[in-house]
Amino acid sequence: MKNILPHLHGVAGLAVAGLMPHVFADTLFSDNFDTDTSANWNVLWNANTTLSSAPDYQLQWAYDYSVLGIPAAPGSDGTTRGLRIDVNKDDVGAQIAVALFPQNQSFSGSYSLKFDMWMNYPATGNTTEHAWFGINTTGTRANRIVNDGGSDGILFAITGEGGSSGTSTTARDYSVYFGNPAGRPALQTALSLDNADAIPKATFPASGHPYGFEGTPGMKWTEVEVRYENNTVSLLLDGVTFTTFANTTAFTEGNIQIGYNDVFASISPEGTFMVYDNVRVEVIPEPSTVALGLLGLGLLGLARRRA
């Protein structure tokens, strides 16, 4: 029997030939920010208006981060453009949050939000900025600093340098929030790396987590994934599961959110910003689909060996 796939090698070749079930994740949404895609996003912000009534953030679309010596993100094909966000740079200093939502998007079932993030911070001193992202939102509010008509979704906040400290209600390097229809999101659990006893760790691991350096995701590319599967939420950092918990809210579908915030009324130090790159939403294949695809690969491999 003649080999009918002389020029196709491996799984990719079989998929191109149309000879195996599609078991790889379908991409429902993606933006690599290599061009200015601002028209495809809704941008919302809120702030403590007793200190500032003007939006104090800056978005730089298709920002070439290589000018700062930052290498290409892991998910990039050698390109070095992304979405840069700065907050709290004016002379007043206020609590400020900015959140971005892709337009006309809603996701349900089992899916993952994935992106690469670079959190920059100065060489000395701690920052009070957090990456601010989540799933299952309506995309109608920034969900952070003040009550702007309630909040929604399942949300995460992460500092870059792991330097959060303070009381049991303020020390938060990694936090999980549930939307609250009556006000700001409700804190579910948090971990401070500087003050280990400040907040119960719940499902968070110890500070010696096996990624990054000193347990922090800053000053390096961190691959982030939020998985939503069978009403269970998992946060993965660089492929390692950081926390997993059951979704006990009514927020079971909706839009994704990315953003950045400063929860203290202080001027953000020079060199403090973050970059998002390669944002995408992917379907999580059902186990039966994956098994069927692997079975198909096995049968094809057997057929080729007999050829």
C-alpha positions as CSV (number, residue, x, y, z in Angstrom):
1,M,0.0,0.0,0.0
2,K,1.4,3.4,-0.9
3,N,2.0,6.0,1.8
4,I,-0.7,8.6,1.1
5,L,1.0,11.2,3.4
6,P,4.5,11.4,2.0
7,H,5.0,15.1,2.8
8,L,3.0,15.5,6.0
9,H,4.7,14.8,9.3
10,G,3.4,14.4,12.8
11,V,0.1,15.6,14.3
12,A,0.1,18.9,12.5
13,G,0.3,17.1,9.1
14,L,-2.5,14.8,10.0
15,A,-4.7,17.7,11.0
16,V,-3.9,19.5,7.7
17,A,-4.8,16.4,5.8
18,G,-8.2,16.3,7.5
19,L,-7.6,12.7,8.7
20,M,-8.0,13.2,12.5
21,P,-10.7,14.7,14.7
22,H,-9.9,18.3,15.7
23,V,-8.8,17.9,19.3
24,F,-6.8,21.2,19.7
25,A,-8.3,24.2,21.4
26,D,-10.5,26.4,19.2
27,T,-9.6,30.1,19.5
28,L,-12.8,32.1,20.2
29,F,-11.0,35.5,20.4
30,S,-7.5,36.8,20.1
31,D,-5.5,40.0,20.0
32,N,-1.7,40.2,19.8
33,F,-1.7,44.0,19.7
34,D,0.8,44.1,16.8
35,T,-1.4,46.9,15.4
36,D,-3.7,49.5,17.0
37,T,-6.8,47.5,17.8
38,S,-8.3,50.1,20.2
39,A,-11.5,50.2,18.1
40,N,-12.2,46.6,19.1
41,W,-12.1,47.2,22.9
42,N,-14.3,49.0,25.3
43,V,-12.4,50.9,28.0
44,L,-13.9,51.8,31.4
45,W,-12.3,53.4,34.4
46,N,-13.2,54.6,37.9
47,A,-11.4,56.4,40.6
48,N,-11.8,57.8,44.1
49,T,-13.3,61.1,42.9
50,T,-12.7,62.9,46.2
51,L,-9.1,63.0,45.0
52,S,-9.4,63.1,41.3
53,S,-12.2,63.5,38.8
54,A,-10.2,62.9,35.7
55,P,-9.1,59.6,34.3
56,D,-5.4,59.2,35.1
57,Y,-4.3,56.3,32.9
58,Q,-2.5,55.9,29.6
59,L,-3.0,53.2,27.0
60,Q,-0.3,52.7,24.3
61,W,-1.6,50.3,21.6
62,A,0.9,48.3,19.5
63,Y,3.6,49.6,21.9
64,D,7.1,48.4,20.9
65,Y,8.4,47.2,24.3
66,S,11.8,46.2,22.8
67,V,12.9,49.8,23.2
68,L,13.1,49.1,26.9
69,G,15.0,45.9,26.4
70,I,12.0,43.7,27.0
71,P,12.3,40.5,24.9
72,A,9.5,39.1,22.8
73,A,6.6,37.6,24.8
74,P,6.5,33.8,25.0
75,G,3.4,33.6,22.8
76,S,4.8,36.0,20.1
77,D,6.4,35.0,16.9
78,G,9.4,37.2,17.5
79,T,7.3,40.4,17.5
80,T,7.7,42.9,20.3
81,R,4.5,44.9,20.3
82,G,1.8,44.8,23.0
83,L,-0.6,47.0,25.0
84,R,1.2,49.1,27.6
85,I,-0.9,50.5,30.5
86,D,0.2,53.3,33.0
87,V,-1.9,54.5,35.9
88,N,-1.6,57.3,38.5
89,K,1.0,59.5,36.9
90,D,-0.5,62.9,37.5
91,D,0.3,65.4,40.3
92,V,-2.7,64.5,42.5
93,G,-2.5,60.8,43.1
94,A,-5.7,58.9,43.5
95,Q,-7.1,55.4,43.6
96,I,-7.6,54.5,39.9
97,A,-8.6,51.5,37.9
98,V,-8.9,50.9,34.2
99,A,-10.5,47.9,32.6
100,L,-10.7,46.8,29.0
101,F,-13.3,44.4,27.4
102,P,-13.3,43.1,23.9
103,Q,-16.4,44.4,22.1
104,N,-19.4,42.2,21.4
105,Q,-17.9,39.1,23.2
106,S,-19.5,36.6,25.5
107,F,-18.1,33.2,26.4
108,S,-19.8,30.2,28.0
109,G,-19.1,26.5,28.6
110,S,-15.5,25.4,29.3
111,Y,-13.0,28.0,28.2
112,S,-9.6,29.6,29.1
113,L,-8.5,33.2,29.1
114,K,-4.8,33.3,28.3
115,F,-2.3,36.1,28.0
116,D,1.3,37.1,28.5
117,M,2.0,39.9,31.0
118,W,5.0,42.0,31.9
119,M,4.8,43.9,35.2
120,N,7.5,46.5,35.5
121,Y,8.5,48.2,38.7
122,P,11.3,50.5,39.9
123,A,14.6,49.1,41.4
124,T,13.8,50.5,44.8
125,G,10.6,50.7,46.8
126,N,7.3,48.9,46.5
127,T,4.5,49.7,44.2
128,T,0.8,49.6,44.8
129,E,-0.3,48.6,41.3
130,H,-2.0,45.4,40.4
131,A,-2.8,43.6,37.2
132,W,-6.6,43.4,37.1
133,F,-8.3,40.7,35.0
134,G,-11.1,38.3,35.1
135,I,-13.9,36.3,33.4
136,N,-17.7,36.2,33.2
137,T,-18.2,39.9,33.4
138,T,-20.9,42.0,31.7
139,G,-18.2,44.5,30.5
140,T,-20.2,47.4,31.8
141,R,-18.1,48.6,34.7
142,A,-14.5,48.8,35.8
143,N,-15.3,46.6,38.9
144,R,-12.6,48.0,41.2
145,I,-12.0,51.2,43.1
146,V,-15.5,52.6,43.8
147,N,-19.1,51.3,43.6
148,D,-20.0,52.2,40.1
149,G,-23.4,50.5,40.1
150,G,-22.3,47.2,41.5
151,S,-19.7,44.7,40.2
152,D,-19.7,41.4,38.4
153,G,-17.5,38.5,37.3
154,I,-14.7,36.4,38.8
155,L,-11.7,38.7,39.2
156,F,-8.0,38.5,40.0
157,A,-5.4,41.1,41.2
158,I,-1.7,40.5,41.2
159,T,1.3,42.7,42.2
160,G,4.5,42.6,40.3
161,E,7.1,42.7,43.0
162,G,5.3,40.8,45.8
163,G,5.9,43.7,48.2
164,S,2.4,44.1,49.7
165,S,2.3,44.4,53.4
166,G,0.1,45.9,56.1
167,T,-3.0,44.9,57.9
168,S,-5.1,41.8,57.4
169,T,-7.3,43.7,55.0
170,T,-4.7,45.6,52.9
171,A,-1.8,43.1,52.3
172,R,-2.7,41.5,49.0
173,D,-0.1,40.3,46.4
174,Y,-2.5,37.7,44.9
175,S,-6.2,38.1,45.4
176,V,-9.5,36.6,44.2
177,Y,-12.7,38.6,44.1
178,F,-16.3,37.8,43.3
179,G,-18.6,40.4,41.8
180,N,-21.0,42.0,44.1
181,P,-24.3,43.4,42.6
182,A,-24.5,45.9,45.5
183,G,-21.1,47.3,45.4
184,R,-17.4,46.7,44.9
185,P,-16.2,43.1,44.3
186,A,-16.0,41.0,47.4
187,L,-12.5,39.7,48.4
188,Q,-12.6,35.9,48.7
189,T,-9.0,35.1,49.5
190,A,-5.5,36.7,49.3
191,L,-1.9,36.1,49.9
192,S,0.8,38.5,50.9
193,L,4.4,37.5,50.4
194,D,5.9,40.1,52.7
195,N,3.4,39.4,55.6
196,A,2.7,35.7,55.5
197,D,0.3,35.8,58.4
198,A,-1.7,38.8,57.2
199,I,-4.4,37.0,55.4
200,P,-5.4,33.3,55.5
201,K,-3.9,31.6,52.4
202,A,-6.9,29.4,51.8
203,T,-6.1,27.6,48.5
204,F,-2.9,29.6,47.8
205,P,0.5,27.9,48.0
206,A,3.4,28.9,50.1
207,S,5.5,31.8,48.9
208,G,8.2,29.5,47.5
209,H,6.0,28.8,44.5
210,P,8.0,27.2,41.6
211,Y,7.8,30.0,39.1
212,G,9.5,33.4,38.5
213,F,11.9,34.6,41.1
214,E,11.1,35.1,44.8
215,G,7.6,34.1,44.1
216,T,6.8,37.2,42.1
217,P,5.7,37.6,38.4
218,G,7.3,41.0,37.9
219,M,10.2,42.0,35.6
220,K,9.7,39.0,33.5
221,W,7.1,37.6,31.1
222,T,4.5,35.6,32.9
223,E,2.1,33.3,31.0
224,V,-1.3,33.6,32.7
225,E,-4.3,31.4,32.2
226,V,-7.7,31.5,33.9
227,R,-9.5,28.2,33.3
228,Y,-13.3,27.9,33.6
229,E,-14.4,24.3,33.5
230,N,-17.5,22.6,35.0
231,N,-18.0,25.7,37.2
232,T,-14.5,25.4,38.6
233,V,-12.0,28.2,38.3
234,S,-8.2,27.8,38.1
235,L,-5.5,30.4,37.9
236,L,-2.3,29.1,36.3
237,L,1.0,31.0,36.2
238,D,3.6,29.8,33.7
239,G,1.7,26.5,33.4
240,V,1.6,25.9,37.2
241,T,-1.8,25.8,38.9
242,F,-1.7,28.6,41.5
243,T,-5.2,28.3,42.9
244,T,-8.4,26.4,42.1
245,F,-11.8,27.1,43.6
246,A,-15.5,26.4,43.0
247,N,-17.6,29.2,41.4
248,T,-20.3,29.9,44.0
249,T,-21.6,33.0,42.2
250,A,-24.3,33.5,39.5
251,F,-21.5,34.7,37.1
252,T,-21.3,31.6,34.9
253,E,-20.7,33.2,31.5
254,G,-19.9,36.6,30.0
255,N,-17.0,38.7,28.7
256,I,-13.3,38.7,29.7
257,Q,-11.5,41.7,31.3
258,I,-7.9,42.8,31.4
259,G,-6.7,46.0,33.1
260,Y,-4.5,47.7,35.7
261,N,-5.0,49.7,38.9
262,D,-3.5,51.5,41.8
263,V,-5.5,51.0,45.0
264,F,-3.7,53.7,46.9
265,A,-3.8,57.4,46.5
266,S,-0.1,57.8,45.6
267,I,1.8,58.8,42.5
268,S,3.0,55.8,40.7
269,P,6.9,55.7,40.6
270,E,8.6,56.1,37.3
271,G,9.2,52.8,35.6
272,T,5.9,51.3,37.0
273,F,3.7,50.0,34.2
274,M,2.5,46.8,32.7
275,V,2.2,45.2,29.2
276,Y,-0.4,42.7,27.9
277,D,0.4,40.6,24.9
278,N,-1.2,37.7,23.1
279,V,-4.6,37.9,24.7
280,R,-6.9,35.0,23.6
281,V,-9.9,32.9,24.7
282,E,-9.8,29.2,23.8
283,V,-12.2,26.4,24.2
284,I,-11.3,23.6,26.6
285,P,-12.0,20.4,24.7
286,E,-14.2,17.8,26.4
287,P,-12.3,14.7,27.6
288,S,-14.3,12.5,25.2
289,T,-13.2,14.7,22.2
290,V,-9.5,14.4,23.3
291,A,-9.8,10.7,23.7
292,L,-11.4,10.3,20.2
293,G,-8.6,12.4,18.7
294,L,-5.9,10.2,20.3
295,L,-7.7,7.1,19.2
296,G,-7.7,8.4,15.6
297,L,-4.0,9.1,15.8
298,G,-3.3,5.6,17.1
299,L,-5.3,4.0,14.2
300,L,-3.6,6.2,11.7
301,G,-0.2,5.3,13.1
302,L,-1.1,1.6,12.9
303,A,-2.3,2.0,9.3
304,R,1.0,3.7,8.3
305,R,3.1,1.0,10.0
306,R,1.2,-1.7,8.0
307,A,1.6,0.2,4.7
